Amino acid sequence: MQIKLQFLGAAQNVTGSRHLLQANGVRLLVDCGFYQERQFRARNWDRFPVEPANIDAVLLTHAHLDHCGLLPKLVREGFKGRIYCTAATAEIVRIILLDSAKIQEEDAEYKRKRHKREGRKGPYPVVPLYTTEDAEACFPLFSTLEYRKSVNIADGVEATLYDAGHVLGSSIIRVKVRQDGQERIILFSGDIGRPDRPIVCDPTVFDYADYVLIESTYGDRVHQDTEDIKKLIADVINSTKKAGGNIIVPSFALERSQEVLYYINELRLANRIPKLKVFLDSPMASRVTRVFQNHPELFDKEMTEFVKRHKSPFDLPGLKMAGTAKESKAINHIKGTVMVIAGSGMCTGGRVKHHLVNNISRPKNTIMFVGYQATGTLGRSIVDGAERVRILGEKYKVKAKIVRVHGFSAHADRNELLEWLKEFQAAPRGIFVVHGETESALSFGDYVREQTGWKVTVPAYEDKIVLD
C-alpha cells in the first residue's frame, strides 16, 4: 500500500495552507490558501508545484483566506474538479474571494498610480493576482457536504467532514483510503478551535487515525481564559473613552468580528462598559454576519440560549455597519469615542489601513489586536513594538496604545491541541505538525513526542512523504 503526501504550504509557516494527497491514482488537494507573510507572498505568484488540471478534487477545511484564497488562481490555471466543503463554508468563501479579488484589483490600481507618481517599479508586476471574474469562475465547482456524511471521491477514496469548532462551517477532514485489502485513515485538522468558546460548537474528537496533520499556530503557548478577555476589553473601552480616544480593532471578517460583537454585547448587558458607537467597517464582515444569522443550526448551546434570551448579539445598540467607502471615511469626523472593527485582521489590506493612518499616531487612541499576527505582516510589526510603520506608502509614528488580547484566538493552544490528540485510543503511525511558524511547530512537535512517545514530523515546504 502506498499513499503520497506533499506539503505545499503552511509548512513551518502559518499561511498558504495546501496539502496534496495522492492515492489510488487520485490527487486530492486539501485547502488552497493564500500566503500572507511578507517573506512568502511571492509564492502566491508561482506556478503550482503540481499541474492544476491534474488535481481531481479540492477538500476545503474552512473559509479563511489562508485556506481558500488561491482557489481562483488554481481554477484559472486549469483545475476543473469539484471543491468539497460545508454549505456555510461555501457561502462565506464566495464573500471572502470576491472581496479578496476586489482588494487586489484596487491595490494594483493604487500601486500603479503611486509607482508612476514616485517614478519607480515594484518587484512584481502591478496586476491583480486574480480578478473578480476569476473568483466567480470558482463557484460552480463547489459541492456542499453535511458534517459526518461521507462522499466517494474515487474508487477506494472517501472523505468525511467533521466540525472543527474553529469558525462557522469549519471542518476537520477525514480521508479513508482502501487499497489491496488494506485501509488507512488520514486526518487533516485544518484549524482546530477551542473548547467552550461562544457561537460555534466544540471541535470533534477522534479515537483512531493512521496519520494526522495537526495545526500548531499556538503550539508553543497557552491562552488567557474568557474572563480575562472580557476584563481586558472592558478596560480598553473604559480607559480609552476616558482619554477621549478611539479604539481601532483589526479583525478577521469571519468569526473574530462576530465574537468581538458577542463580548461587547455581554459587557453592555452587564453594565461593565458605557454606551458606545461601534462601527463594523467591513462590507465583508457584514455579509459574513448575515451568513451566521442564516445558520443557527451550527450554533453551540450557549449561543442558542443567548439568542433565545436577547435576540442576536449582532444587533447590539449603537452598532452601525459601514457599507460604502463614503460611510467609512465619515467615521473620521465623528466627535467622541468610537470603536471601529475593520479588516484585515493582520493589517495586510482593507479599510483598517486607512483607520490606522488616522489613529496610530495619536497617544489617546488604542489599537486593540484580537487575532494572530503572522511574521512579516504590518500587524506583527505593530505588536512587536515598531516605533514607525509604513502604511499605504507613507511612514507613521506609532504613538497609540497597543493592546493584544491573546485569549481571543479561535485556535486551540498547546495544551488544548495535546488534549485533542490524547483522545486517540491508539498511537497513530505518524503525526505531521503544520500551520505554525517554525519555532512554534518545532516546539509543539517536541512537546507531543515528550508527552506521548509518538512519531512526530515537522515537514518543510514541498517535502514529500510516502505513507505506508
PARO-16670 format. One record per residue (C-alpha): residue in three letters; residue number from 1; x, y, z. Coordinates in nm, 4 decimals. Layout:
BEGIN
R  aa   i       px       py       pz
R ALA NUM        X        Y        Z
...
// end
This chain:
BEGIN
R  aa   i       px       py       pz
R MET   1   0.0000   0.0000   0.0000
R GLN   2   0.1380   0.3421  -0.0942
R ILE   3  -0.0036   0.6875  -0.0278
R LYS   4   0.1929   1.0039  -0.1050
R LEU   5   0.1645   1.3282   0.0865
R GLN   6   0.3232   1.6578  -0.0166
R PHE   7   0.3263   1.9772   0.1883
R LEU   8   0.2739   2.2723  -0.0460
R GLY   9   0.2032   2.5401   0.2151
R ALA  10   0.1624   2.6112   0.5874
R ALA  11   0.4759   2.4026   0.6460
R GLN  12   0.6892   2.5765   0.9121
R ASN  13   0.4843   2.8874   0.8484
R VAL  14   0.1223   2.9799   0.9224
R THR  15  -0.0486   3.0782   0.5973
R GLY  16  -0.0794   2.9357   0.2452
R SER  17  -0.2294   2.6048   0.3590
R ARG  18  -0.2074   2.3377   0.0827
R HIS  19  -0.1561   1.9634   0.1241
R LEU  20  -0.1537   1.7215  -0.1703
R LEU  21  -0.2631   1.3621  -0.1105
R GLN  22  -0.2122   1.1001  -0.3840
R ALA  23  -0.3738   0.7569  -0.3571
R ASN  24  -0.5337   0.5082  -0.5982
R GLY  25  -0.4361   0.7276  -0.8918
R VAL  26  -0.6256   1.0247  -0.7459
R ARG  27  -0.4807   1.3636  -0.6470
R LEU  28  -0.6606   1.5483  -0.3675
R LEU  29  -0.5660   1.8988  -0.2613
R VAL  30  -0.6658   1.9781   0.0964
R ASP  31  -0.7036   2.3574   0.1120
R CYS  32  -0.5690   2.6100  -0.1382
R GLY  33  -0.4647   2.9049   0.0732
R PHE  34  -0.3180   3.2495   0.0183
R TYR  35   0.0229   3.3389   0.1669
R GLN  36   0.0042   3.6474   0.3886
R GLU  37   0.3532   3.6652   0.5419
R ARG  38   0.5587   3.9255   0.3543
R GLN  39   0.8567   3.6914   0.3096
R PHE  40   0.6394   3.4233   0.1468
R ARG  41   0.3968   3.6297  -0.0607
R ALA  42   0.5989   3.5709  -0.3780
R ARG  43   0.4772   3.2098  -0.3620
R ASN  44   0.1268   3.3333  -0.4449
R TRP  45   0.2577   3.4229  -0.7917
R ASP  46   0.4449   3.0968  -0.8521
R ARG  47   0.3112   2.8186  -1.0730
R PHE  48   0.1515   2.5452  -0.8661
R PRO  49   0.4032   2.2672  -0.7905
R VAL  50   0.1537   2.0215  -0.9414
R GLU  51  -0.0388   2.0965  -1.2615
R PRO  52  -0.3889   2.2201  -1.1570
R ALA  53  -0.5536   2.0232  -1.4403
R ASN  54  -0.4139   1.7025  -1.2844
R ILE  55  -0.5793   1.7628  -0.9452
R ASP  56  -0.9038   1.5652  -0.9163
R ALA  57  -1.0696   1.7446  -0.6222
R VAL  58  -1.0181   2.0056  -0.3522
R LEU  59  -1.1267   1.9440   0.0065
R LEU  60  -1.1713   2.2731   0.1901
R THR  61  -1.1444   2.2917   0.5700
R HIS  62  -1.2839   2.6447   0.6056
R ALA  63  -1.3211   2.9886   0.4535
R HIS  64  -1.0259   3.1860   0.5904
R LEU  65  -0.8176   3.3416   0.3128
R ASP  66  -0.5060   3.1454   0.4079
R HIS  67  -0.7021   2.8247   0.3391
R CYS  68  -0.9118   2.9215   0.0341
R GLY  69  -0.7534   3.2350  -0.1135
R LEU  70  -0.5718   3.0783  -0.4101
R LEU  71  -0.8725   2.8895  -0.5486
R PRO  72  -0.9322   3.1480  -0.8263
R LYS  73  -0.5722   3.1094  -0.9436
R LEU  74  -0.5998   2.7289  -0.9295
R VAL  75  -0.9150   2.7350  -1.1450
R ARG  76  -0.7726   2.9896  -1.3895
R GLU  77  -0.4657   2.7695  -1.4370
R GLY  78  -0.6693   2.4624  -1.5259
R PHE  79  -0.8394   2.2947  -1.2274
R LYS  80  -1.1799   2.1558  -1.3285
R GLY  81  -1.2684   1.9180  -1.0419
R ARG  82  -1.5086   1.9548  -0.7506
R ILE  83  -1.4468   2.1673  -0.4410
R TYR  84  -1.5985   1.9982  -0.1337
R CYS  85  -1.6883   2.1818   0.1879
R THR  86  -1.9841   2.2612   0.4152
R ALA  87  -2.2679   2.4865   0.2974
R ALA  88  -2.1719   2.7636   0.5420
R THR  89  -1.8109   2.7497   0.4221
R ALA  90  -1.9236   2.7721   0.0573
R GLU  91  -2.1349   3.0807   0.1341
R ILE  92  -1.8535   3.2517   0.3212
R VAL  93  -1.5870   3.1570   0.0639
R ARG  94  -1.7911   3.3366  -0.2003
R ILE  95  -1.7812   3.6533   0.0129
R ILE  96  -1.4117   3.6140   0.1004
R LEU  97  -1.2926   3.5515  -0.2559
R LEU  98  -1.4956   3.8309  -0.4147
R ASP  99  -1.3648   4.0693  -0.1506
R SER 100  -1.0085   3.9448  -0.1994
R ALA 101  -1.0324   3.9881  -0.5765
R LYS 102  -1.1723   4.3395  -0.5382
R ILE 103  -0.8981   4.4380  -0.2935
R GLN 104  -0.6298   4.3022  -0.5264
R GLU 105  -0.7755   4.4897  -0.8234
R GLU 106  -0.7939   4.8109  -0.6190
R ASP 107  -0.4456   4.7639  -0.4706
R ALA 108  -0.2980   4.7056  -0.8154
R GLU 109  -0.4597   5.0233  -0.9458
R TYR 110  -0.3453   5.2199  -0.6378
R LYS 111   0.0131   5.0891  -0.6716
R ARG 112   0.0265   5.1679  -1.0434
R LYS 113  -0.0673   5.5283  -0.9686
R ARG 114   0.1742   5.5503  -0.6741
R HIS 115   0.4670   5.3995  -0.8650
R LYS 116   0.4022   5.6347  -1.1568
R ARG 117   0.3923   5.9282  -0.9169
R GLU 118   0.7150   5.8140  -0.7457
R GLY 119   0.8843   5.7165  -1.0727
R ARG 120   0.9687   5.3615  -0.9656
R LYS 121   0.8781   4.9969  -1.0222
R GLY 122   0.7950   4.7288  -0.7667
R PRO 123   0.9456   4.3762  -0.7562
R TYR 124   0.6295   4.2170  -0.9050
R PRO 125   0.4028   4.3031  -1.1990
R VAL 126   0.1466   4.5607  -1.0899
R VAL 127  -0.1531   4.3458  -1.1794
R PRO 128  -0.4005   4.1695  -0.9517
R LEU 129  -0.3107   3.8097  -0.8645
R TYR 130  -0.6640   3.7283  -0.9780
R THR 131  -0.9741   3.9218  -1.0731
R THR 132  -1.3399   3.9214  -0.9753
R GLU 133  -1.4065   3.7211  -1.2916
R ASP 134  -1.1509   3.4608  -1.1793
R ALA 135  -1.3232   3.4351  -0.8405
R GLU 136  -1.6656   3.3944  -0.9998
R ALA 137  -1.5337   3.1037  -1.2084
R CYS 138  -1.4754   2.9000  -0.8890
R PHE 139  -1.8292   2.8967  -0.7582
R PRO 140  -1.9916   2.6481  -1.0000
R LEU 141  -1.7334   2.3902  -0.8875
R PHE 142  -1.8496   2.3817  -0.5245
R SER 143  -2.0249   2.0739  -0.3827
R THR 144  -2.1510   2.1066  -0.0259
R LEU 145  -2.1486   1.8322   0.2354
R GLU 146  -2.3100   1.7918   0.5754
R TYR 147  -2.0987   1.7002   0.8735
R ARG 148  -2.0448   1.3236   0.9112
R LYS 149  -2.1860   1.2467   0.5641
R SER 150  -1.9196   1.0696   0.3540
R VAL 151  -1.8544   1.1255  -0.0149
R ASN 152  -1.6717   0.8886  -0.2502
R ILE 153  -1.4112   1.0944  -0.4321
R ALA 154  -1.2961   0.7948  -0.6385
R ASP 155  -1.2683   0.4173  -0.6153
R GLY 156  -1.1384   0.3412  -0.2659
R VAL 157  -1.1081   0.7079  -0.1610
R GLU 158  -1.3700   0.8504   0.0750
R ALA 159  -1.3860   1.1887   0.2525
R THR 160  -1.5906   1.2953   0.5546
R LEU 161  -1.6182   1.6376   0.7202
R TYR 162  -1.6438   1.6903   1.0963
R ASP 163  -1.6950   2.0100   1.2957
R ALA 164  -1.3574   2.1706   1.3762
R GLY 165  -1.5067   2.4273   1.6167
R HIS 166  -1.2832   2.6983   1.4666
R VAL 167  -1.5182   2.9198   1.2644
R LEU 168  -1.8699   2.8755   1.1307
R GLY 169  -1.8757   2.5742   0.8975
R SER 170  -1.5113   2.4803   0.9592
R SER 171  -1.4114   2.1164   0.9181
R ILE 172  -1.1650   1.8519   1.0193
R ILE 173  -1.1354   1.6293   0.7126
R ARG 174  -1.1037   1.2514   0.7367
R VAL 175  -0.9841   1.0765   0.4219
R LYS 176  -1.0186   0.6969   0.4139
R VAL 177  -0.8129   0.5091   0.1551
R ARG 178  -0.8731   0.1412   0.0712
R GLN 179  -0.6054  -0.0367  -0.1290
R ASP 180  -0.5163  -0.4071  -0.1759
R GLY 181  -0.7483  -0.5139   0.1043
R GLN 182  -0.5989  -0.2602   0.3482
R GLU 183  -0.7330   0.0677   0.4829
R ARG 184  -0.5666   0.3886   0.6013
R ILE 185  -0.7270   0.6915   0.7670
R ILE 186  -0.5630   1.0328   0.7263
R LEU 187  -0.6943   1.3258   0.9330
R PHE 188  -0.6419   1.6868   0.8262
R SER 189  -0.7124   1.9051   1.1286
R GLY 190  -0.7399   2.2321   0.9396
R ASP 191  -0.7573   2.4900   1.2188
R ILE 192  -0.8787   2.3389   1.5451
R GLY 193  -1.0977   2.5544   1.7652
R ARG 194  -1.1047   2.5809   2.1407
R PRO 195  -1.3493   2.4042   2.3696
R ASP 196  -1.6151   2.6120   2.5472
R ARG 197  -1.5962   2.9094   2.3127
R PRO 198  -1.9025   3.1171   2.2211
R ILE 199  -2.1036   3.0806   1.8997
R VAL 200  -1.9578   2.7597   1.7478
R CYS 201  -1.9564   2.4019   1.8782
R ASP 202  -1.6541   2.2310   2.0307
R PRO 203  -1.4120   2.0571   1.7923
R THR 204  -1.4877   1.6924   1.7120
R VAL 205  -1.2557   1.4381   1.8745
R PHE 206  -1.1491   1.1040   1.7261
R ASP 207  -1.0450   0.7715   1.8719
R TYR 208  -0.8425   0.6461   1.5746
R ALA 209  -0.6409   0.7596   1.2721
R ASP 210  -0.3335   0.6259   1.0977
R TYR 211  -0.1888   0.9666   1.0137
R VAL 212  -0.2730   1.3130   1.1485
R LEU 213  -0.1845   1.6567   1.0125
R ILE 214  -0.2285   1.8918   1.3062
R GLU 215  -0.2014   2.2685   1.3186
R SER 216   0.0389   2.4435   1.5591
R THR 217  -0.0399   2.8155   1.5314
R TYR 218  -0.0347   2.8425   1.9115
R GLY 219   0.1665   2.5257   1.9682
R ASP 220   0.4143   2.6998   2.1974
R ARG 221   0.1805   2.8915   2.4300
R VAL 222  -0.1313   2.8838   2.6473
R HIS 223  -0.4241   3.1263   2.6136
R GLN 224  -0.5875   3.3573   2.8647
R ASP 225  -0.9239   3.2488   2.9993
R THR 226  -1.2547   3.4037   2.8903
R GLU 227  -1.2958   3.6278   3.1930
R ASP 228  -0.9546   3.7809   3.1258
R ILE 229  -1.0706   3.8593   2.7721
R LYS 230  -1.3819   4.0404   2.8906
R LYS 231  -1.1908   4.2311   3.1581
R LEU 232  -0.9255   4.3417   2.9102
R ILE 233  -1.1829   4.4571   2.6541
R ALA 234  -1.3737   4.6449   2.9263
R ASP 235  -1.0506   4.8087   3.0477
R VAL 236  -0.9586   4.9155   2.6941
R ILE 237  -1.3020   5.0642   2.6255
R ASN 238  -1.3307   5.2414   2.9616
R SER 239  -0.9765   5.3851   2.9646
R THR 240  -0.9850   5.4944   2.6004
R LYS 241  -1.3248   5.6597   2.6394
R LYS 242  -1.1964   5.8421   2.9475
R ALA 243  -0.8975   5.9663   2.7434
R GLY 244  -1.1306   6.0778   2.4628
R GLY 245  -0.9700   5.8499   2.2061
R ASN 246  -1.0831   5.5907   1.9544
R ILE 247  -1.0440   5.2137   1.9586
R ILE 248  -0.9354   5.0518   1.6324
R VAL 249  -0.9759   4.6748   1.6149
R PRO 250  -0.8073   4.4999   1.3215
R SER 251  -1.0241   4.1930   1.2876
R PHE 252  -1.0877   3.8981   1.0614
R ALA 253  -1.4264   3.9201   0.8924
R LEU 254  -1.5002   3.5563   0.9666
R GLU 255  -1.5734   3.4621   1.3296
R ARG 256  -1.3494   3.7149   1.5027
R SER 257  -1.5630   4.0182   1.4212
R GLN 258  -1.8751   3.8307   1.5304
R GLU 259  -1.7068   3.7147   1.8515
R VAL 260  -1.5961   4.0701   1.9344
R LEU 261  -1.9583   4.1841   1.8964
R TYR 262  -2.0699   3.8950   2.1182
R TYR 263  -1.8392   4.0022   2.4032
R ILE 264  -1.9219   4.3718   2.3673
R ASN 265  -2.2914   4.2858   2.3921
R GLU 266  -2.2298   4.0770   2.7056
R LEU 267  -2.0334   4.3646   2.8644
R ARG 268  -2.3096   4.6122   2.7769
R LEU 269  -2.5791   4.3864   2.9254
R ALA 270  -2.3715   4.3582   3.2440
R ASN 271  -2.3202   4.7400   3.2530
R ARG 272  -1.9427   4.6946   3.2564
R ILE 273  -1.8890   4.9386   2.9685
R PRO 274  -2.0680   5.2616   2.8700
R LYS 275  -2.2819   5.3096   2.5623
R LEU 276  -2.0532   5.3334   2.2660
R LYS 277  -2.0744   5.3855   1.8921
R VAL 278  -1.9405   5.0685   1.7321
R PHE 279  -1.8727   5.0513   1.3584
R LEU 280  -1.8315   4.7254   1.1754
R ASP 281  -1.6406   4.8844   0.8897
R SER 282  -1.6122   4.5856   0.6666
R PRO 283  -1.8684   4.5070   0.3993
R MET 284  -1.7303   4.1547   0.4017
R ALA 285  -1.7748   4.1145   0.7798
R SER 286  -2.1293   4.2490   0.7486
R ARG 287  -2.2110   3.9907   0.4810
R VAL 288  -2.0460   3.7134   0.6843
R THR 289  -2.2551   3.8171   0.9848
R ARG 290  -2.5673   3.7562   0.7761
R VAL 291  -2.4401   3.4036   0.6993
R PHE 292  -2.4168   3.3462   1.0754
R GLN 293  -2.7772   3.4548   1.1104
R ASN 294  -2.8738   3.2086   0.8338
R HIS 295  -2.7125   2.9088   1.0067
R PRO 296  -2.8340   2.8914   1.3692
R GLU 297  -2.8166   2.5096   1.3436
R LEU 298  -2.4372   2.5465   1.3730
R PHE 299  -2.4500   2.7449   1.6989
R ASP 300  -2.3453   2.5873   2.0270
R LYS 301  -2.5837   2.5655   2.3261
R GLU 302  -2.4506   2.8871   2.4814
R MET 303  -2.5147   3.0901   2.1669
R THR 304  -2.8547   2.9287   2.1115
R GLU 305  -2.9592   3.0240   2.4656
R PHE 306  -2.8214   3.3776   2.4217
R VAL 307  -3.0292   3.4235   2.1064
R LYS 308  -3.3401   3.2998   2.2903
R ARG 309  -3.2844   3.5452   2.5750
R HIS 310  -3.1513   3.8529   2.3960
R LYS 311  -3.2249   3.8035   2.0265
R SER 312  -2.8986   3.8414   1.8344
R PRO 313  -2.5601   3.9636   1.9643
R PHE 314  -2.5110   4.1143   1.6208
R ASP 315  -2.7907   4.3664   1.6876
R LEU 316  -2.6336   4.5452   1.9839
R PRO 317  -2.7332   4.9093   2.0487
R GLY 318  -2.5014   5.1587   1.8824
R LEU 319  -2.3770   4.9166   1.6172
R LYS 320  -2.3540   5.0574   1.2655
R MET 321  -2.2479   4.8765   0.9510
R ALA 322  -2.0301   5.0971   0.7299
R GLY 323  -2.1088   4.9703   0.3825
R THR 324  -1.9676   5.2272   0.1416
R ALA 325  -1.6265   5.3933   0.1285
R LYS 326  -1.8017   5.7249   0.1939
R GLU 327  -1.9555   5.5877   0.5161
R SER 328  -1.6147   5.4557   0.6181
R LYS 329  -1.4456   5.7931   0.5667
R ALA 330  -1.7240   5.9699   0.7589
R ILE 331  -1.6225   5.7823   1.0768
R ASN 332  -1.3107   6.0023   1.0978
R HIS 333  -1.5269   6.3124   1.1503
R ILE 334  -1.7308   6.1811   1.4447
R LYS 335  -1.6635   6.3547   1.7755
R GLY 336  -1.6239   6.1437   2.0858
R THR 337  -1.5016   5.7894   2.1281
R VAL 338  -1.5861   5.5284   1.8680
R MET 339  -1.4817   5.1675   1.8223
R VAL 340  -1.4017   5.0609   1.4664
R ILE 341  -1.3818   4.6911   1.3841
R ALA 342  -1.2264   4.6586   1.0386
R GLY 343  -1.0339   4.4146   0.8226
R SER 344  -0.7935   4.2821   0.7538
R GLY 345  -0.7070   4.1085   1.0791
R MET 346  -0.3301   4.1231   1.0171
R CYS 347  -0.3481   4.4743   0.8642
R THR 348  -0.2302   4.3417   0.5263
R GLY 349  -0.5094   4.5160   0.3346
R GLY 350  -0.8619   4.6523   0.3593
R ARG 351  -1.0109   4.9523   0.5370
R VAL 352  -0.8236   4.9049   0.8649
R LYS 353  -0.5140   5.0532   0.6990
R HIS 354  -0.6952   5.3840   0.6486
R HIS 355  -0.8141   5.3838   1.0110
R LEU 356  -0.4573   5.3154   1.1275
R VAL 357  -0.3349   5.6116   0.9219
R ASN 358  -0.5844   5.8361   1.1044
R ASN 359  -0.5353   5.6945   1.4543
R ILE 360  -0.1993   5.5241   1.5097
R SER 361  -0.0009   5.8432   1.5767
R ARG 362  -0.2327   5.9792   1.8494
R PRO 363  -0.1489   5.8773   2.2108
R LYS 364  -0.5122   5.8917   2.3301
R ASN 365  -0.6169   5.6154   2.0864
R THR 366  -0.5893   5.2397   2.1298
R ILE 367  -0.5180   4.9762   1.8648
R MET 368  -0.6583   4.6502   2.0020
R PHE 369  -0.5423   4.3299   1.8327
R VAL 370  -0.7724   4.0327   1.8765
R GLY 371  -0.6084   3.7803   1.6452
R TYR 372  -0.2861   3.6141   1.5450
R GLN 373  -0.0309   3.8359   1.3694
R ALA 374   0.1934   3.6353   1.1364
R THR 375   0.5602   3.7233   1.0941
R GLY 376   0.6105   3.9697   0.8100
R THR 377   0.2706   4.1395   0.8401
R LEU 378   0.2033   4.5034   0.9307
R GLY 379   0.0094   4.3851   1.2358
R ARG 380   0.3095   4.1878   1.3594
R SER 381   0.5382   4.4911   1.3196
R ILE 382   0.3000   4.6983   1.5315
R VAL 383   0.2572   4.4440   1.8130
R ASP 384   0.6325   4.3781   1.8153
R GLY 385   0.6864   4.7419   1.9130
R ALA 386   0.7924   4.9165   1.5921
R GLU 387   0.8304   5.2911   1.6512
R ARG 388   0.7435   5.3733   1.2903
R VAL 389   0.5482   5.1686   1.0368
R ARG 390   0.4838   5.2014   0.6648
R ILE 391   0.1130   5.2217   0.5768
R LEU 392  -0.0139   5.2897   0.2248
R GLY 393   0.3293   5.4029   0.1130
R GLU 394   0.3914   5.6510   0.3976
R LYS 395   0.5742   5.6217   0.7332
R TYR 396   0.3798   5.6851   1.0561
R LYS 397   0.4949   5.7082   1.4170
R VAL 398   0.3297   5.4548   1.6484
R LYS 399   0.2067   5.6605   1.9443
R ALA 400  -0.1306   5.4979   2.0109
R LYS 401  -0.1569   5.2421   2.2905
R ILE 402  -0.1135   4.8892   2.1520
R VAL 403  -0.3079   4.6102   2.3243
R ARG 404  -0.3121   4.2385   2.2402
R VAL 405  -0.5934   4.0100   2.3536
R HIS 406  -0.4291   3.6694   2.3155
R GLY 407  -0.7093   3.4544   2.4534
R PHE 408  -0.9448   3.5644   2.1768
R SER 409  -0.7945   3.3139   1.9396
R ALA 410  -1.0138   3.0649   1.7549
R HIS 411  -0.7098   2.8344   1.7525
R ALA 412  -0.6537   2.5746   2.0235
R ASP 413  -0.3395   2.6381   2.2311
R ARG 414  -0.0609   2.3914   2.3136
R ASN 415  -0.2478   2.2162   2.5938
R GLU 416  -0.5788   2.2042   2.4059
R LEU 417  -0.4110   2.0585   2.0970
R LEU 418  -0.2482   1.7884   2.3092
R GLU 419  -0.5794   1.7051   2.4777
R TRP 420  -0.7359   1.6679   2.1330
R LEU 421  -0.4604   1.4261   2.0303
R LYS 422  -0.4894   1.2292   2.3539
R GLU 423  -0.8428   1.1250   2.2585
R PHE 424  -0.6865   0.8701   2.0210
R GLN 425  -0.7113   0.5236   2.1704
R ALA 426  -0.4010   0.4010   1.9851
R ALA 427  -0.0853   0.5728   1.8657
R PRO 428  -0.1149   0.6977   1.5054
R ARG 429   0.1519   0.5789   1.2621
R GLY 430   0.2599   0.9395   1.2223
R ILE 431   0.1822   1.2949   1.3319
R PHE 432   0.2695   1.5845   1.0990
R VAL 433   0.2851   1.9269   1.2615
R VAL 434   0.1834   2.2032   1.0181
R HIS 435   0.0339   2.5525   1.0117
R GLY 436   0.2686   2.7165   1.2616
R GLU 437   0.5764   2.9352   1.2487
R THR 438   0.8961   2.7281   1.2591
R GLU 439   0.9628   2.7877   1.6288
R SER 440   0.6034   2.7109   1.7279
R ALA 441   0.5804   2.3992   1.5095
R LEU 442   0.9118   2.2558   1.6317
R SER 443   0.8250   2.3350   1.9937
R PHE 444   0.4879   2.1635   1.9653
R GLY 445   0.6426   1.8661   1.7869
R ASP 446   0.8876   1.8199   2.0749
R TYR 447   0.6057   1.8588   2.3287
R VAL 448   0.3919   1.5884   2.1647
R ARG 449   0.6892   1.3491   2.1479
R GLU 450   0.7683   1.4064   2.5163
R GLN 451   0.4074   1.3634   2.6296
R THR 452   0.3094   1.0664   2.4101
R GLY 453   0.6175   0.8974   2.2698
R TRP 454   0.4552   0.9076   1.9238
R LYS 455   0.6356   0.9529   1.5925
R VAL 456   0.6174   1.3234   1.5073
R THR 457   0.7445   1.5028   1.1945
R VAL 458   0.7608   1.8771   1.1287
R PRO 459   0.7676   1.8933   0.7471
R ALA 460   0.9216   2.1750   0.5464
R TYR 461   0.7830   2.3426   0.2341
R GLU 462   0.7431   2.0987  -0.0594
R ASP 463   0.8512   1.7948   0.1466
R LYS 464   0.7178   1.4666   0.0056
R ILE 465   0.6422   1.1715   0.2311
R VAL 466   0.5296   0.8207   0.1419
R LEU 467   0.2742   0.6822   0.3882
R ASP 468   0.2869   0.3040   0.4264
// end
